[in-house]
Amino acid sequence: MKSNDTTWYSHFASLAPTAAILALVVGGCSVLPAPLPPDNIYLLEAPTIPAMSQPVASARRDVVLAVSLPRARAGYDTSRMVWVRQAHGLETYARSRWADVPARMLAPLIVQALERSGAFHAVVSAPSGVAAGLRLDTELVRLQQDFTVKPSEVRFTLGAQLIDTATQRVIATAEFDETEKCESEDAYGGVRAANRALERLLARVVEFCAGR
């Protein structure tokens, strides 16, 4: 028995370091890192649109206007929120983003603003089965929060072309640029500034289309 006891003890002693290591591994696995907080997700919205500097003609134009899905210039075809702190450099927030690519969120807002103007027989999103006499093509040129100035400010730039669909002739082109100071030096301050700038941009787009 003594010999067997000694053998059992020696076997147990040889297993002890392995058991200790396993205990550390199992214990370590139970300590999981804290989950990351959810992203902050924001919308481009324009609850109100300022009045145009030139009134729309009282008689509605008997023409259908089609609004194409806006394009986005390089660097802005993303749902990540862009900011700058030096010339030629674009950076993005880590935990804050738009609900969709801003260019895609712009499309229904442009259509809605043009519908509210009453300047056209109808306003539709392109492509559409409805025959349209005019088409509005737009491009998101810039949407960024600029930290090279204090307080930071949002620059929102939109290019536009109005096209005669029968001839494919460009009737008019324009580029609209709005700058709005931020109320706070963070992503939410940029969102609020962007939406204020957007209201003015939409008013200018409506005036551009209705005056042609």
C-alpha positions in Angstrom: 0.0 0.0 0.0 2.8 2.3 0.8 4.3 1.8 -2.6 0.9 2.4 -4.3 0.3 5.5 -2.2 3.7 6.9 -3.3 2.9 6.1 -6.9 -0.5 7.8 -6.7 1.0 10.9 -5.0 3.7 11.2 -7.6 1.1 10.9 -10.4 -1.1 13.6 -8.8 1.9 15.9 -8.3 2.9 15.6 -11.9 -0.7 16.7 -12.9 -0.8 19.6 -10.5 0.9 22.2 -12.8 -1.3 21.2 -15.7 -4.4 21.5 -13.6 -3.3 24.9 -12.4 -2.7 26.1 -16.0 -6.2 24.8 -17.0 -7.7 26.7 -14.0 -6.0 29.9 -15.1 -7.2 29.4 -18.7 -10.8 28.7 -17.7 -10.8 31.6 -15.3 -9.4 33.9 -17.9 -12.1 32.9 -20.4 -14.8 33.9 -18.0 -13.5 37.5 -17.9 -14.8 38.8 -21.2 -14.1 42.3 -22.5 -16.9 44.8 -22.1 -19.0 45.2 -25.3 -18.5 48.3 -27.3 -21.2 51.0 -27.1 -23.6 51.1 -30.1 -22.9 53.5 -32.9 -24.7 56.9 -32.9 -26.8 57.0 -36.0 -28.1 60.2 -37.5 -30.5 61.4 -40.2 -30.3 64.2 -42.7 -33.6 66.0 -42.2 -35.2 69.3 -43.3 -38.5 69.9 -41.3 -38.8 73.4 -42.7 -37.6 75.0 -45.9 -37.0 78.8 -46.0 -39.0 80.9 -48.5 -37.3 81.5 -51.8 -35.8 84.9 -52.5 -37.9 85.0 -55.7 -41.5 83.8 -55.7 -42.6 80.9 -57.9 -45.0 81.9 -60.7 -48.6 81.6 -59.6 -49.5 79.3 -62.5 -48.2 75.8 -62.2 -45.9 74.7 -65.0 -47.5 71.9 -67.0 -44.4 69.8 -66.9 -43.2 66.7 -65.0 -39.8 67.0 -63.3 -37.8 63.8 -62.6 -35.2 63.9 -59.9 -32.3 61.5 -60.3 -30.6 59.8 -57.4 -27.8 62.2 -56.4 -24.2 61.1 -57.0 -21.4 61.6 -54.5 -17.9 62.9 -55.1 -15.0 60.8 -54.0 -14.6 60.7 -50.2 -18.3 61.4 -49.5 -19.9 58.2 -50.9 -20.0 56.7 -47.4 -22.3 56.7 -44.4 -19.3 57.6 -42.2 -19.4 61.2 -41.0 -16.5 63.2 -42.4 -14.5 65.9 -40.7 -11.3 67.7 -41.5 -8.5 69.3 -39.5 -6.1 70.0 -42.3 -6.3 70.9 -46.0 -6.8 67.9 -48.3 -7.3 65.4 -45.5 -10.6 63.7 -44.7 -11.2 61.8 -41.4 -14.2 60.1 -40.0 -15.8 59.7 -36.6 -15.4 56.2 -35.1 -18.7 55.7 -33.3 -21.0 58.1 -35.2 -22.4 57.7 -38.7 -25.3 58.6 -41.0 -28.3 56.2 -41.3 -27.4 55.9 -45.0 -25.1 57.4 -47.5 -26.0 61.1 -47.5 -26.5 61.3 -51.2 -29.2 58.6 -51.0 -30.9 60.4 -48.1 -31.0 63.6 -50.2 -33.1 62.2 -53.0 -36.5 62.1 -51.2 -35.8 65.4 -49.5 -35.2 67.1 -52.9 -38.4 65.5 -54.3 -40.4 66.6 -51.3 -39.1 70.2 -51.4 -40.0 70.5 -55.2 -43.4 69.0 -54.6 -44.2 71.6 -51.9 -43.2 74.4 -54.2 -46.2 73.7 -56.5 -44.1 74.8 -59.4 -44.5 71.6 -61.4 -47.4 69.5 -62.6 -45.7 66.6 -60.8 -42.3 65.6 -59.3 -41.1 62.0 -59.5 -38.0 60.1 -58.6 -36.0 58.8 -61.6 -36.1 56.2 -63.0 -39.8 56.3 -63.4 -42.5 55.1 -65.8 -43.9 58.6 -65.9 -42.7 60.7 -68.9 -40.9 63.7 -67.7 -40.1 66.9 -69.6 -37.2 67.9 -67.3 -34.7 66.0 -65.2 -32.7 67.2 -62.2 -29.3 65.6 -61.7 -27.4 66.5 -58.6 -24.0 65.7 -57.0 -23.0 65.8 -53.3 -19.7 67.8 -53.7 -18.9 68.2 -50.0 -20.4 67.4 -46.6 -17.9 67.8 -43.8 -17.3 69.3 -40.4 -14.4 71.6 -40.5 -12.2 71.8 -37.4 -9.7 74.2 -38.9 -11.9 77.0 -37.6 -13.3 77.7 -34.1 -16.1 77.0 -33.6 -16.1 74.2 -36.1 -18.5 74.6 -39.0 -20.2 72.3 -41.6 -19.7 72.9 -45.3 -22.5 71.4 -47.4 -22.1 71.8 -51.2 -24.4 70.4 -53.9 -24.0 70.6 -57.7 -27.1 70.6 -59.9 -27.9 70.3 -63.6 -31.4 70.8 -65.2 -31.8 68.8 -68.4 -34.4 68.8 -71.1 -35.2 65.1 -71.4 -36.4 65.3 -75.1 -33.2 66.7 -76.4 -30.8 65.8 -73.5 -29.8 69.4 -73.6 -28.4 70.9 -70.3 -30.6 73.9 -69.6 -28.7 75.2 -66.6 -26.0 74.3 -64.1 -25.3 75.6 -60.6 -23.3 74.8 -57.5 -24.8 75.6 -54.1 -22.6 76.0 -51.0 -23.8 76.6 -47.5 -21.7 77.0 -44.3 -23.2 76.6 -40.8 -21.4 77.0 -37.5 -21.6 74.1 -35.0 -23.1 74.5 -31.6 -20.8 71.8 -30.1 -17.5 70.4 -31.1 -18.7 66.8 -31.7 -20.6 64.7 -34.2 -24.0 65.8 -33.0 -23.0 69.4 -33.3 -22.1 68.6 -36.9 -25.4 66.9 -37.6 -27.5 69.8 -36.3 -25.4 72.2 -38.4 -25.7 70.0 -41.5 -29.5 69.9 -41.2 -29.8 73.7 -40.9 -27.6 74.1 -43.9 -29.7 71.5 -45.8 -32.8 73.6 -45.4 -31.2 76.5 -47.1 -29.8 74.3 -49.9 -33.1 72.8 -50.7 -34.7 76.3 -51.0 -32.0 77.2 -53.4 -32.5 74.0 -55.5 -36.2 74.7 -55.7 -35.6 78.3 -56.8 -33.0 77.0 -59.4 -35.5 74.5 -60.9 -38.7 76.7 -60.8 -37.0 79.7 -62.4 -36.1 77.8 -65.6 
